[in-house]
Amino acid sequence: MKKLIFIVAILVSSLSFGAGGHPLKNEITNKLILDLSKIDLQKNHQDFVVVNFYISSGEIEITDITGTQKELVQKVKSKLSALKIQQAYEEGTLYRYKFTFEKI
């Protein structure tokens, strides 16, 4: 049986540069759901993706993204780029989030 693994364990280390990181963290974690069933997450090491981004006109503009697995980085990058942010956040503020992944 294939198990669908979703990012429920997104530990968004809101190393947010700028104010108002918590409402943004909540909005992103509520919208960012990935199917990780085809990705082999590590048991002994924590898999993660770190992303730096700005918000402009309700869209996320990624400036830098890195992680432990290329597939994870691609999935997070693709999903974040497609998200529409509903609340207003300061444009020009750099946000840095770390998403961690666990097998459930």
C-alpha positions in Angstrom: 0.0 0.0 0.0 1.4 3.3 -1.0 1.5 5.8 1.8 0.9 9.4 1.1 3.1 11.6 3.2 2.2 15.2 3.6 4.0 18.0 5.2 2.3 17.9 8.5 5.7 18.1 10.2 6.7 21.4 8.7 8.8 22.8 11.3 9.1 26.2 9.9 11.9 27.7 11.8 10.7 31.1 11.2 14.0 32.7 11.0 12.0 35.5 9.4 13.9 38.6 8.7 11.3 41.2 9.4 8.2 41.5 11.4 5.0 39.5 11.2 6.4 36.0 10.6 3.8 34.0 12.5 0.7 34.9 10.4 2.8 34.2 7.2 4.0 30.9 8.7 0.4 29.8 9.4 -0.7 30.8 5.9 2.1 29.0 4.2 1.8 25.8 6.3 -1.9 25.7 5.8 -1.5 25.9 2.0 1.8 23.9 1.4 0.8 20.3 1.2 3.0 18.0 -0.8 2.7 14.4 -1.9 6.0 12.9 -0.7 5.1 9.2 -1.3 7.8 8.8 -4.0 10.5 10.5 -1.9 12.6 8.3 0.4 12.9 10.4 3.6 15.9 9.6 5.8 15.3 7.9 9.2 18.6 8.8 10.8 19.0 12.4 9.5 16.4 15.1 9.2 15.5 16.1 5.7 15.0 19.8 5.2 14.6 22.6 2.7 15.7 26.2 3.5 14.2 28.9 1.4 14.8 32.7 1.2 12.0 34.7 -0.4 10.2 38.0 -0.8 6.5 38.6 -1.2 5.5 40.8 -4.1 1.9 41.4 -5.1 0.7 38.4 -3.2 3.2 36.0 -4.9 6.3 34.4 -3.4 9.6 35.3 -5.2 12.3 32.8 -4.2 15.8 34.2 -4.0 17.6 31.1 -2.7 16.6 27.6 -2.0 18.6 24.6 -0.8 18.0 21.3 0.9 19.0 17.7 1.7 17.4 16.2 -1.4 17.0 17.6 -4.9 13.4 16.2 -5.2 12.3 17.9 -2.0 13.8 21.2 -3.1 12.0 21.0 -6.5 8.6 20.1 -4.9 8.9 23.0 -2.3 10.0 25.4 -5.0 7.2 24.5 -7.3 4.5 24.7 -4.6 5.7 27.9 -3.1 6.0 29.6 -6.4 2.4 28.7 -7.2 1.0 29.9 -3.8 -1.1 33.1 -3.7 -0.7 34.9 -0.4 -4.0 36.3 0.9 -2.8 38.7 3.6 -0.8 41.8 3.0 2.9 41.6 4.0 5.6 44.2 3.7 7.2 44.1 0.3 11.0 44.2 0.4 11.1 42.0 3.5 13.3 38.9 3.2 11.9 35.8 4.8 13.9 32.7 5.6 12.1 29.5 6.4 13.4 26.0 7.1 10.9 23.2 6.3 11.7 19.9 7.9 10.2 16.6 6.8 9.5 13.4 8.8 7.9 10.1 7.9 4.5 9.7 9.6 
